[in-house]
Amino acid sequence: MKMSDMRELSNEELIKMLDDLREGLFNLRFQNAKNRIENPYKMKFMKKDIARILTLLSERNATVDSK
């Protein structure tokens, strides 16, 4: 998902998406350990999406704290 699309979501939606991505990444790690993962690059994309969400949430918290 692009950062511009994520900026349109509320904090609650971002947190739910973050939880879903973390759970999905957890499952992919188990599949990868068993060599049953069909697309190992999916883990890379999930990690980047998690980082994007965390960055966006920290930016929003910083703007609230500075006011």
Secondary structure, DSSP 4 states (H G I P E B T S, - for coil): --HHHHHTS-HHHHHHHHHHHHHHHHHHHHHHHTT--S-THHHHHHHHHHHHHHHHHHHHHHHHHH-
